[in-house]
């Protein structure tokens, strides 16, 4: 009797383990937090140096169309207009998402609603394989297959937004598919039963009930795909053409934020304007991924409110 | 719903050895005051039932008793167990839960074999001896009236059990730890009448060695198995008495209305 009373008031092995485990998680979180903060700090300070140290106006940076950071124009101003890259980045991202989403949804519906068994046995591994292929391989295939194909079909060099879109399409397809599969699987079975029991057809059930319930999840999937496309550097760099020009169509060579970063970063010296300008591009990328994250959060919240 | 006065209460003192008591127990979910001043006494080796409508606070109250509300709500007041206030800060909650076990509404066996479901907690508490473990498995399954049904398939997955069997396994899992007090949160509400009868039979058996506090929606169940019954209404305990007295001759109007179905 007394022993139990004593046990109640004294720490035991379990409580020590608890403290120990908690301490480890705190240490890990502190480390990761520090890492994130220093990355943010580094990119931000470097990124705004273009505007603070080199006195380039933010508006000119965002709206200018000439990119030649090493040289001055005839009025003596540095030529760092990032608009062509911003436009190209957004174009390839949005186009890739627009093209990939219907396919991804089709595959996801096949895997979950139409043939779940085959879906998990055959398609799941295929999708996982697609995720695992390194981006340089995608870029290489794009360079040796897609670019020549476009060149023969439409003329021109073959490099450009269209080639970038097609490569990114394959790259974001598995992301959007697997996240959509998750969200469709999360729709409770009784929704389907309820709809079928009311006389709805399978297609009506899928379209009007399952997809409606899964919409927030699917939108999240698309945005995740977009953020992957937006941040992809290597594969895009290999097929986009890398000419910092305002794109006049889907077929003219251009350059995205990321491809310009990878192209330029090796050829500049830390602390100079050309280098700072690249950091400003990185800052735009960072801010955009922040925007994508906020969008995902927002959609998640909106979706859960409906319940 | 009719307004009943919360000042009108009838709560008896029980002249028996106490398993646990609560004094002015209050629960807050943020600003929401979910439980007001619940002071009840639970005698040893008896079954006490907590009844009341949904949202009356009976589950909230029960979950306080082994500190399951720790990260969910703020609990004020005293919970006395073995002359110790187990609601104070320096209490080792893991020890509390060893001695005060809980069975939940939905049967929640682990995705392990039947045997491992029972030995899980025992092993965590340092019982390594195979014979002792086997003995405890058999004892606890017998205590929960499940032994005859599963003795040949102890190594099969517990997830294959029926709802009633799974719930009795959950009871066995608690009993194997040889606790003092069993808390049951509507243990039979998801079960069919036959499984329910078996659970009730099990509880009657366990009553010899354990103090039991059970939350139930089923008033017949309370009147069948409980020695004492407390009636909860909107976060207040309005009446606590011997079960027979409470069901045949309640002192409080709200209780009378509730048990006769004239509530609201």
Interface residues (C-beta under 8 A of the other chain):
Chain A: X1 X4 X5 X7 X8 X9 X10 X11 X12 X14 X15 X18
Chain B: X81 X82 X83 X84 X86 X90 X91 X92 X94 X95 X96 X99 X180
